[in-house]
């Protein structure tokens, strides 16, 4: 069972959070520090059928060897070792203290997944004003909540569920050698099961669009143009947006969740660190999106950070659109466009036609074309191809260009193909015997899939399943 440990310095509200999550008054809560001394464990089963073991720990303190405080800290460190996920709790009213930084360095040594919980954040203005400091702890996106009043608990549970799903290993696949009829029967059953899962996944019909890019390229101006109001603070100063802002709205009949990513900046003491963290923040946003719109200041062009973020979006299978903002200010338009196309062609061979849209966010030009591309990419990522069409395609492309001989100099046997997932479209191909599909032939199949079924603008994935060789272990 997944274990989750609540840790932090004394009196930040760990036991209050423990009681809130367990819905029991198990842990004693008091304003004085050090009330909790032993590690308490409780199995939580109350959230949508998933469960986890929750550990309440004593406050982390630097204390003399042999003292009670030192022994309490040792017990907390033992809980960290046991845990799969850490809730690192800090007090939102005092922002980040030196003790928090010290304990953050200790926790990082254990290489655990950490969710940064900013407790006592009833005052969201205070949270927003200090968000740059929270990021300096190095645990990614801080999550504001008030354990005492129950505010923000849904967001915490959603984040926890997401992390637990990543840690839960998938069931091992049965690698038996099957006759074709048996194989088709099993695939049909698997397809029915997959369809049920996809129906659950697709109940949220909002198109989740992330607006990402470097600070001061016009992301917030673009959001304001889309919404038709000055929702976001804009200006020439880099980093006016300090938090990712989610906005639900309707655009030409389509429900959209728009996420404007923070372009983080704060005082000189964290300037360089926040430059790095702005990329980390974009990565957090990418994970929660369907389509990523990377906004480029056309006068500056694509740089290494833009390509890094775009590469991550592609690796995650997300839709990707390159938006060249401030296009109205560019004189050598043809040269600029060719320059961007060349960089994309070199960097992203796995997506043939990444859309490039030229806009002026300030003058609201090109916005309709950008959203049209976003909706098209979203629809493509959800598209399902029937097994019949896929296998007709497979027969044709294999006949045109047969696979090479296997390492044993035998003809490769590609038996069957089916679509196993969407978002992005993922296809599973069944290969008989001891065959292994070479990467260059796999790339040929992926390119043909994209061209045949119109997937050239998005990432598609092709997996192979190889059945056991019945003669492998026989002498």
N, C-alpha and C positions, 0 to 999 in steps of 0.2 A: 504494500500500500504506500502511496505517495505521502511523504511527511513534510509538513510545513512548519517552520520554526519562526516565532515572533521574537525579534531581538532588538536591542537598542540600549542607549544609556538609561539610567534610572529616571522614573517619573515622566516618561513621554507618553504614557497611556497604553502600554503593552497589554496589561491585564484587562483593561476596559475593552480593548479590541478583541481579546480572547473571549471574554464573556459575550460580546456582541455576536461573534461568529458562531459560538457554540449555543447561543440562546439560553445560557445557563449562568447563574451567578456562582461559578466554580472558583474563580480567582478572587482573592480579597483585593479591593481597590481602595487606595488611600493616597492623600497628597504627599505623604512623607515618602522619601526614596527608600528602596530596599525592602518594600513590603513582600515582594515575591522572592523566595529564596530557593525553592526547589523547582525543578522542571515538571510542569503539569502536562499531561497528554490526554487528548479527548478526540474520539473519532467523530467527525462531522459528516452527516449523511443527508442533510436537509436541502441540498441545492441541485434540483433538476436531475436527481438520480446519480450524481457523481459524489464520491466520498474521498476524504483524506484525513490523515492524523495530524492534529494541530498541537503544537508544543508551545507552552507559555514559559518563558525563561526569565531569569533574574537579570537585572541591569548590568551591562558591561561596565566594569570599573577597573582602573589601575590602582592596585592596593598591595601592601606588603605581603610577602609569602607567608602562608599559614593563617592569615586573617580570614574572618568570615567572608568579607567582600571578595577576597582572592579566590576562596573556594567556590563561591557563587559564580564567579566569572569562569572558573574551570568547568563547572557544570554547563554553563551556557555554551562554551566552546565545544563540549561534547555533543550538545544538541545540534550545533551547526554541522558537525561532522556527520550526524545521522540524517540530517534533513536533505530533501531534494530541492526544496524551494525555501527562500528566506524572505520574510517580511522585515525589512530594515526600517524601523519606526523612528522618526524624529519629531520634534515639537515645532509645529509651524509658526508658533508665536515668537519663538526665539531664533528662528532661522537655523543656520548651520553653525554649531559650536566646534571649537578645536577637538573636543572629545568625540564628536561625530566623525570628523575627518580621520582621527586616529583609529576608531573602531572600523570605519569603512576600509581602511588599509588592511586591518586584520582579517576582515571577512573575505576580501578579495583573494587572500592566500588559499582559500578552500575551494575556489573555482565552482561556486554554486550559482544557480539562477537566483537573482535578487530583485525583488520588487520594492521600490522605495516608497514608503508610506509616510506622507506628511500629515500627521495627526493634528487635531486641534485647529483645523483650517476652516472654522466657521466663517472667518473673515476672508473671502476670496481675494479681495484687493491686496491684503497682506501677502497672500500666497503668490499672486502674480508679481508683486514687487520684488519678491525674493527668489523667483524661479531660477534665475541665473546661478545663485548660490547653491540651490538644490542640485543642479546639474553637475557642479564641481565634485560631488561625491563619486561620480563615475558609474552610477547605476542606471543611467538612461532616464526615461520619462518619469518624473515624480507624480505620485497619485495623491491628490488632496482628499482628506475625509475628516469627519468628526465621529470617532468611535462612540463618544458619549451620547451624541444626538442621532446617530445612525445615518448621517449625511455621507454620500459617496460610497456606501457599502456595495451597491449594485455594480459600480465600476470596478471595485476591488475583486468581487466575485467573478466578473467577466474576465478580468485579466488573469486571475488564478486558473479558471477553467481552460483558458487558452494555453497557459503554460503546462498544465497537467496533461492536456491532449498531446503536446509535443513530447512529453516524457514517457507516455504510454506506448510501449513497443507494439507494432502491428503484428497480427497473427502470422505465424510462419506458413509459407506456402507449401502445399503438398507437391512434391516433385516426382510424380509417378509417370510411367510411360503409358500413354492412353491410345486406344484406337480412335480414329477420327470421329466416329459417331458418339463415343463416350465423351470425347473432348468437347464436341458441340453442345451436348446436353449440359455439361458442367458450366460451359460459358454462358448458356442461356439463363441458367439459374443465377449465376454471378451477375449477369446484366440486370435481371429483375431486382436483385438486392441493391445493386448500385443505383438503379433508377429511384428506388425508395429513398436512399440516402440523399440523392441529388434533389428530390422534391423537398426534403426538409431544409437542405442548404439554400434552396432558391425561394424560400418564403419571403425573404427580404428582397423586395424588388427595387430598392433604391440603387442608383448607380453611384458607387463610392469613388469620388474623384479626388485625388491628392494633388494639390498645387505645390510643387517643390522647386528648389533652386537656390542659388546663392542669395545672400542678403542684398537688398536694394536693386533687384532686377525688375520689380513691378508686380510681385505676386499679390500683394494686398490691393493694389490698384485694379488688377484683373478680377479679383473677387468682388470688389465694389462694382465693377462694370457688369459682371454677371448678375449680381443681385439688384442692380439698379438703384443703389443707395450707398451712402458713405458709411458702411458698417465697420470697416477696418481703418485704423489710423494709418495715414500714409505721409510720406515726406521724403526729402533728400537724404536724411540721416539713415545710415544702415542700421538694421536691427530694431525697427520700431515695433514689430510684432515679436512678442516674447513667449507666446504660447501657441500651440496648434489649436485653431478655432474651428469647431465643427458647425456647419450651418446646413439645415435641411431646407430645400426649396424645390419648386417645380419649374422646369425649363421646357417649354413647348410640349407640355403634356407628360414629360418624364420626371419621376421623382429622383432627386439628386441629394446626396450627402456630400458637401464640399468641405475639404479640409485645407485650410491655409496654414502652411508650415511656418514655424518660427524661424526668423533670421536672427539668431541670438547674438546679442552684444551686451556687455556690461562694463564695469570700470576696468581700468588698465590691468589690474591684478589678475583678471581672468580672460583677457582679450584673446590670447593665442589658444587657450584651452577651449573657449567657446567657439572659435573658428572650427575646431575639430568636432565639437559636440553638435554644431549645426548639421553636419553630415549625419551624425548618429541619430539626431532627431528626425531627419528625413527618412532614414532607414526604418525607424519605428512607424512612421506614417505610411510608408510603402506597404508594410505588412498588412495594414488594415484597409487597403484600397483595392479597387478593381482596375482603375485606369490612373496612371501617373502622368501628369502634365508637367514637364520640366521647362520652366520659364528661363529663357536666355536673354540677357541684354545683348542685342545684335551687335552693338558697337564693340563689345568686349569679346564676343564669340564664345564658342565651346571651349571650356578649359578642362583640366584633369579632374577637378572635383565634380563637374557636371557629368563627365563620362563615367566616373566611379559610381555615382548615384544611378545613372541610367543602366549601367551594367548590373547593378544589384537588382533593379526592378525587373530586368530581363531574366536574371537567374532565378528570381522568385516567381516567374511566369506571369507577371503583371502586364497589362496593356501599357503602351508607352507612346506618348506624343511629344515631339519637340516643338516648343512654341518660341518663335523668334519675336521678341517684344521690341518696341520702339522702332518698328520697321519703317515708319514714316520719316525717320531721321536719317536713313541710310541712302547714300547716293549710288554706290556701286553695288546695287542689289543682286545682280546676276553673279558677280564674283563671290559675294558673301554666301549666297545660297549654295553654290558649288562647293565652297570650302566646308560648309557644314555637312553636306551630303558625302563628301570624301571621307571625313572623319568618322561618320556613322558607318559607312561601308567597310572601313578598315576594322572598326571596333566591334561590330555586331553582325557577324556572318549568319547567326541563327535566326535573325528576323530580316527578311528580304526588303520589306517596304515600310520602314518606320515612318509614320506620317510626320511631315514638317509643315507647320502652319505659321504664316507670317501675320502678326497682329500689331495693333496699337491699343494697349489696355486703356491708356488715358483717353483716347478718342473713340473707344469701343468699336474698333474696326477689326474684322476677322474673327470676332467672337462666335458668330453663328457657324462658321466653317469648323472652328475648333471643337465646338460641342457636337457637331454632326459627326466628326471623326471619333470623338469619345464614345458616343452612343453606338456607332458601328463596331468599334473595337469591343465594347462591352457585350454586344449581341453575338459577335464572333466567338468570344471566350465561352459563352454559354451554349454554343451550337453543338448538337449531337448528330453524328452521322450513323445511319443504320448499318448493322452488321452486314447485311446483304450488299449494300453499295460498297462498303469497304473491301469485301472479299472479291468483288468483281474488279475493283481497282487493283487489288493485289495480284490477281491472276494476270492482268494486263501488263503491269510494270515488271513482273518477274519474267514474263514471256519476252518482253522487249530487251531486258538486261538481266539475265539469270545471275544468281549469287555465285561468288567464286567457290572453289572447292574448299572443304574444311581442312584443318591441319592434318587430318588423316587421309587427305587426297580423295575424299568422298564428296559427292554432290550434296549441297546443303538442302535441307528439307524445311521450307517455310509452310507450316500447315494452315494457319488461320490468323485472323486479326479481328479485334473488336475494340470499340472505344470504352475505356474503363473509367474515365472521369472527365469533368469539364473544369473550366477556370484554373489553368488553361486546358484546352482539349488534350487529353492524354490517351494514347492508343497502346494496347498490349498485343504483341505478336508472338505466336506460339511456334517454336522451332523444334523440330524433331531430332532425336538422337543426341549425339554429342556436339552438335553444330554450335558455332559461335559466329554471330554476324559481325564482320569487320566494320570499323567505324566509318570508313569511306562509303561502304554500301548502305549503312544505316543513314548516312547523310543524304545519299541519293534518294532513299525512300521518304525521308522527311521533306526534302525539297519537292518531291512529286506529290506528296500529300498536301502540302501547302498550295501548290499550283492548281491541283485538281479540285480541291474543296474550298478554295478562296481564303486560306489561312495565312497569306503572305505578310499581313500586317501585324500578326501576333506570334507569340511563342507557342509552339506545339511540342509535345514530348512523345517519344516512341520508346516503349519498354519491350524487352524480350523475356520470354519464359522458356527455359530449356529443359526438356524432360531428361531423365536419367538414361544413360547408356546401359542397356541390360547386360552387355558383355563386358562392362568395365571391370567388374570384380571377379570375373570368371577366368580360370587359368586353362 
